[in-house]
Every structure is written in structure tokens, then in C-alpha cells.
Amino acid sequence: MIITTTTTTTLSFLRLWRLITTAALGLLGGVMVLVVDGKQQQLCVDERTGHYLGLATDAEAYVSIPGSEANTDGAGMLAQSWTLVKEKSGGSGPQHSYDGQFLQVVPDSGRTYPTAKKEAEDSTKTDDDGQHGHHGGHHLQNGQDLEGDAPYVQFDFVVSKQKGGEGIHTLFVRWTGGDTVGGGDSFYVTLYKVHGGRKQNELILGQETVKPAVVPIDSGMSKFAGCCYDMITHACPCYSEKPADTDTTISCPIYVEREKASQSGIQCYVGGGAMLIVRDPSWYLFAGQEDGDVMDFDSEPWDVTCEAEGSNTRDSGHDFPSWVLTKGTYQLRIYAREDGTALDGIYLAGPTGEAPVISKRYTKGDSTFCTEQSFVTSTWFLSTVGVLAVLAVCSLYVHYTERGKSIVSAVLNSPAQAVRYVYIETN
């Protein structure tokens, strides 16, 4: 096949033009970063480390949505919310937050979520043994059931196709309990993807995982007589009979009878290595830490162990909150399960990110806010100017040079031949 110099030049010019326009369109499709509203700002990945960071001390990093109202003491209705509070001196309340302040679900009245009818009526009551029971609260069935009920704090973040963007994202949470009497020790985590227009936000399901199989303590399969509740760790292991007071091999600070334990939603491990596959977890439960509710953020600086779709008094610790995410904007929501829970920050490791360094202390302003762009520095503006500049240069080349005129003449005289060569070369 013989290709003339003029046709080859035409082909090279057309190929170059196609590459330029493709690149320009790619830039035009880039993520535009904007401020969500007058206060909250979106979080973007730190491309050097591959992580997102949202601190409680940075009020622009989140929004707080109050929970449902409840009849507290007959005096009226009261809704709880995640509120920024200052750290108290003298060791009273949560300590060692990054900036001397943290988010906490207040007022701390012993309320739990999801709300059940009986719980709403008895939300300020404590059990006879002093623990904050669940007062008839039901087990969570779907992450969306928390909307309009439990108060939550929401962090918005952006995933792009750039480095550190699409792929697996794993959540670490810096939190602690707000007291040591059975409350303020747990929360749920869900994730939504934002869709524009009238389309509702999409609940994002986590990665398939496994957890120990459990049954309600009062189910037909259960042969347990009760459980031993620990007010510090909030674990309540089940036993077929009440441990004897003389049995030093079993720690049983508070023994809870089967019927009463069922009212608090206690579930018992099946045992024998029985596991349950969780195909698409719609929420993760954080309940209890290694040292219990010691009210110290530094006791476990970043917690990543939880339970997929958990609802017991203590999470199994077998799971990790992780999602496979594509380009878009997301809402990470932390819903209260018990009031008093304290939050100091969230750390989301992207596909290129590492786990947080526990010795590193962050300060106010360290949240990885997206950089707000002005119109003249935006990707859209620069891309448009670039395309127009290329068009201008090409027009001048064609109009004022002999080579340009010959290229155009060749294309006009043999358009089918030029198209044929482009097709052959590119396929």
C-alpha cells in the first residue's frame, strides 16, 4: 500500500487532533469540588498518604442531625444530638481529645436506639442493677431504619478517579464511651452515595464478611438461663445456669435472668465455631473497646474492629468497616446507639492509604478539606481555554501556511481516503 507524504501528514494531523480533543474531554469530566453549603465542607483524599481525615474540632467537617423526640419525664419532648463539648478537667468525662473538645450525644439520659414504644416511655429509667438497659428497643433490621430516629453526625467526602480514588475504603474511628455505668458505649456506621436531582441517596453496602453466629437468649434454639453483664466492657456472655458464687473461674459482676436479658436484646453465641456469612452489610456496630469505657480517647486511639450488622451489647470485633467505592460524593453517617458516646474524629483509608499512626496527634485544621476552586482556576475553565487555544492555533496553521493549506486540500480532494487510513491505523 502506497501512502503519499501529503496523506501521511493528514493522517498525523487527524490523529493528533483526536488525542487532543480526547484529553480535553477527559479534563472536562473531572471532579468539581465545591463547598456543600455555607458551613460544612467536603473532605478529599490526601494524595500523599491516601487518607481522609475529619476531626470533631473542625466544625466545618460535618453536620449534626438531631434524633427523634421522646417523652423523658412527663415534662415534654426532648431530642438528642451530637454536640461539640469541651473536655472537663479533673478526669471527669472523656479525656485526651486532640483539641480539648469532642462530639458527644447529649443529654445523657440513658436512652438507646432504635427507639421502641416501651423505650420511648421509659427512656430515663435504669434497671434495678444500675445498668442502662435497652428498655424494649428492637434489633436493627436495616441501616435505613435509623433515619429520623437516632441522632447522627455526617461527614461528606469526594471520591475521584485520580490517585488514591476508586477502590476499597476502610474506616477507623477515634471514640470512647461517655460513662462507665452501661451507657454511652456504642454507635452504628452507615454510608450513602449522593445522587443529584430527585433521585434519593443510595445506601452503600459493605464488603462480604463473616461473624460468629448468635441467637436471641429467649429463642427456641437457646438453652441459656441468663448472662453475666459487665458494666465496664458491656459484654454479657450467656450461661446455661447461673454461675455459683463460689466459682472463681467465671467473672459474673451482674447476673441477668433470661427474661430480663431478652428485654435488653441480649444474644448468645451459638458456639462450636458456628459462623454467619454477612453478604452485604448495610451497617456496622461499634460497641465496646479493648479496655471498656475508660473514657480515654488514647486508650485505643483508632478503632477499626466492629461487627457487621451487629446489635448485641458488645460487638464481636471480627469485622472491619470497608466499602468498594467508585467516583462520586458520599455521606458517612455515625448514628448513636446509646447516648453519651464521644467522638474525636474519623480516618478513612483509601485504596492507597495506610492505617493511621497511633502516635500521631492531629490538631485543629488538619481535616483534609477539599480545596475550593475559583472559576478562573477550575478544571472546567482551564480545559475550555485549552481547547479554544488549540482550535485557534490549528486555524492559524491551516489559514496562513502552505503545509496547512495542502493538508486541507488533500482531505477535501480525497476525504474517503483520509478516513480509510484513520480507520485502518486506529483499528
N, C-alpha and C positions, 0 to 999 in steps of 0.2 A: 504494500500500500504506500503510495506516494503522498506526502503531505507537504504542501508548499510552505515557504517561510511565512508568507502573509497569513495563511490559515493557522499555522502553529502559534503565531503571535496572537491571533484572535482567540485561539483556544486558551492560551496562558492568561490573557486578559480576562476572559469569561470565568475561568477557574478562580483567579484571584478575587474577582468581584463577588463570586459566590461565597468564598471563605470570609470576606469582609462583612457581607450582609448577614451571614450566619452568626458570626461572632457578635455583631451589633444586636441582633435579635436575642442572643443569649444574655447579653448585658441588660437588655430591656426587661427580661424576665426575672431579674434578680429580686431579692427580698428588699422591700422598702420598710425601713424601721421608723416607727412613729411613736409618739407618746400616746398612751391609752386614753388618758383624759387629763384634766388639769393637775392631777396629783400622781396617780400611780404610773410607774414606768415599767416597760417590759425589760426582761433580762435577756441578755445574749451570751453566747458561749465565749469564754476567754480562749482565743485561738492558740495562745501559748501553752496553756495547761489543759484545755479541753473540758472545762467545767463551767457550770453556772453557780452563782452564789447569791443568796437572798438573806439579808440579815434583818432581825427584828428591829434593830436600832435605826435602820434606814426605812423610814415610814413611806417613802415613795416606792418601795419594792413590792408592796402588797396592798390589798384591801381587806377589811374585816366586815363580814356579813353576820348580823345578829341571828340568833336562833329563834325558835318558836316561843311564844309566851306560855306561862304556866301559872296555875293558882298556887302561890307559895305558902301563904299562911292565912288565907281568907281576906287579906287586906288589899288584894288587887292582882294584876298580872305583871309578870316580870320576864323579860327576855335576856338571856346571857349573850356575851360576845367576847371575842379575843381582844383584849385591851392592852396597850403598852403601859406597863407599870415599872416603877423604879425599885431597884434592889434594896431590901431593908438591911440595916446594919445589925450586928449582934447575932447573926446566924439564924434569924427568923425568916423563913421562906426560902425560895430558891436562891442559890449563891453562885458566884463566879461566872456571871454572864459576861459577854465580851465588852459591853459598854455600860454596865451598871443598870441596864434596863432590858426588859424582855416582854414578850406577849404572854398573857395568861387569860384563861377562861374565867371570867368573874360575872357576878358574885359567886363565891364558892359556897354553895348551899347543899352540896351532896347530890346534885341532880345528875342523871345519866341519860344517854341517848343510844338507840332510837327511843323516842318517847312512847310509852304505852299509856292507856287510860288510867290505870291504877297508879302509875308512876307520877303522872301529872297531878294527881290528887295528894300524893304522899311525898312530894319531892324534897321536903325539908326534914323528913324523918330519917333516923338511923336505926339500924337493927339493935336488938337487945344486947348484942355482943359488942356494939360500938362501931361496927363496920358500916360503910356506905354501901348498902345492897343495891341491886338493880330494880327493886320495887316493882316487879312485874314487867319490866321492859322486855320487849321481844327481841329475838335474834335478827340481825340484819340479813335481808334476803338479796338485796341488790344495792349497788353503790348509789344509784339514783334516789333511793328511798330516803337518803339523808337530807336532800334538798328541802328547804322550808322547815326543817326540824332542828338539826344540830347546827350551832354556830360554826362558821368556818373562816379561815384566813386563806386568801388566794394569791398565788404568785403567777404572773403571766410571763411566759418565755417564748422565744422565737427559735425555730429550728430551720436552718438553711441547708443548701446543698454544698456549701463550702466546707473546708477542712473542719473536722470536729462536729459536723452536722448530722446527717441522717444515720440511723443505726440504733444500737442498744443504749438506753439511758438508765442509769441506776441512781436511786435516791438515798442520800444519807441525811439524817435529821439530828439536830442538836436540841435536846429537850430533857426535861426532868419532871418528876411529879411535884405537885404543889403542896402536898401534905403527906403525913405518914400514918393516916388513920383510915386507909382503904379507899380514898378518893383521889382524883387528880392524877391518875396514872395511865391514861390511855387515850388514843385518838385513832381515827381512820384516815387513810390517804386515798384519794381518787384523782383521776386525770381526765381532762376533757380537751378535745380539739375544737378550736373556734372556726365556725363557718359563717360566711357573710350572708347578707340578705335575710330572708325569713326562715332559712334552714336552721334548725336547732343545733346547739353544740353537741358534739359526738363524744360519748363516754368511751375512753380508750381502755381496752382490756390488756392486762399484763401478760407476761410470758408463762407458758405452761410450767407447772411445778408440782411438787408433792408435799404432803404434810401428814403427820400422824392422824390416824382415823380416831374419831371420837363419837360418843353417843350421849344424848341428854341423860342426866343422872336418874331421871324417873321414867326412861323409856322401857319398853317391854324387854329389850335385849340387855338392860342393865341389871346387875346383881349387887350394886353398891348400896350400902346403907347410909352413907354420908361422906363428907370430905373434911379435911383439916385445912382451915383457912389461915394463911399467914398475912397479917395486916401490912407488913413491910414489902414483901415480894408480890403479894396478891395471888400467889399460886394457891390452888385448893385441890390437891391430889385426893382421889377417891379411894375409899376402902370398903370392903365387903362387910366389915363390922367395926364398931368403934374401938380405936386402939386403947388398950389398958393404960391406966395412969402410970403403971409400973414399967411399961415398955419403953425403955430408953433408946431403942433403935428407930423410933418414929417420932418426928417432931410434929406435935399437934397443938399449936397455940390455942386455936379455937376450933372445936368440933361442930360442924353444921349438919343437922339431920337431913335426910334425903328430901323430905317435902319442902323444907325451908330452902335448901340448896337449889331445888328446881325452880323456886320463885326468883332466885337470883341468876338463873340461866346457866348454872354450872353444868359443864360437860365433862365426861370422863374418858380417858384414853382407853381404847379397846385393848391395847397391849399386844404382845406376841409379834411385834414388828409389823402390825397391820398399818398400811398407809393408804392415803387417799390422793388420787391424781386430781389436781385443780387445772382444768383445761384452759379457761380464760378468766382469771381472777379480775373482778370488777372493783375490788378494793383490797387494801392491806391494813391489818391491825397492828398497831404498836401498843403493847400493854405489858408493862414491867420491864425493868432493865437488870443487868447483871447483879447490881448491888441493891436492887429495890429502889423505892422512892426516898433517896437520901437527900433530895432537894439540892443537888450539886451538879451543875452542868459539866464540870470537869471530871466527874466520876466515870462517865462514858462519853467523851467529847463528841463523837459522831456515831449514831446508832443506825445500823443498816439491817439488822436481823428483826424479822417480824413474822406474821402469819398471813398467808394469802387467804382472803375471805374468812378471817378468824372472828370469833365472837365470844371467846372464853374470858375468864378473869385474868388470864396471863397468856400472851402469845407463845406459840411453840418455838419460835426462834429458828425455824427450819427454812424460812424463805427470805427473799430479798426483793424489794420493790423495783421492778425493772420493766421497761416497755420498749418495743421497737418502734421508733418514730420516723416519720417522713417530714418533708418540708412543710412548714406551717406554723401557726401560733397556737400555744397550748395554755391551759389553766390548771395549775397544780393546786388542789384543794386539800386542806388539812381540817377535818371535821372533829369536833370534840366528842369523845365518848363519855368522859367524866369531867366535870368542871374542876378548876384549879390547875389543870395541866399547863405547863410552862414551856414556851418555845423560844429558842435563841436564834435559830437560823436554819436554812436548808441548803444542801450542797448536792447538785445534780451532776454526776459524771457522765459525759457524752461518750461516744464510741472511741475517742482517742484520749479520754481523760483517765486520771489515776484516782485512787481513793484519797480522801483528804488526809493531810498530815496532822496527827492529833496534837502535836506540839505547837503548831502554828496558831497564833491568836490574831483574829481579824478585828478591825476597828471600824468605826462609823465611816461610811462612804466606800467600803470595799465591795459592796454588792456589784455584780457585773452588769450594770445598766447598759442597754443598747445606746449607741452614740446617735443622738438626734441629728439629722442632716438638714441643712438649709436647702432651699430649692436649687440654688446655683451649684451646690456641691453634691446633689443627689445623683444616684446612678442613672435615673431616667434622663435628667438634664444633660449630663456629660455624654451619655450614649447618643442622645439625639443630636447634640452638637457634633459629635464624632462622625455620625452618618452623613450629616449635611456637609461637613468638611470634605469627606471622601467624594461625595457627589460633585462638589464644586471643583475639586482637583481633576476629577475624571472629565468633567465637562470642558474645562480649560485645555486639557491634554488633547481631547478629541477635536476641539474647535481651532486651536492655534498651532498644532504640529502636523507635519506631513505624515508621520507614522500613525498618528491618531486618525487622520482622515483616511489613510489607506486601510486601517483596520475596519473602520465603519463601512467603507466602500466594499470590502471583501465580504462582510457579513450581509450587507444589503443585496449584493450580487448573487451570493450563494448561501442563503440562510439555512437551507436544509442540510448542506454540507457541514456547516459550523455546528448545528445542533447534533448531527450524527457523530461528529468527533467528540463532543462533550459527553454524549451518551455512552460511547464506547469506552472513553477514558475513565468515566466515573462508575462504570459497572463491570 
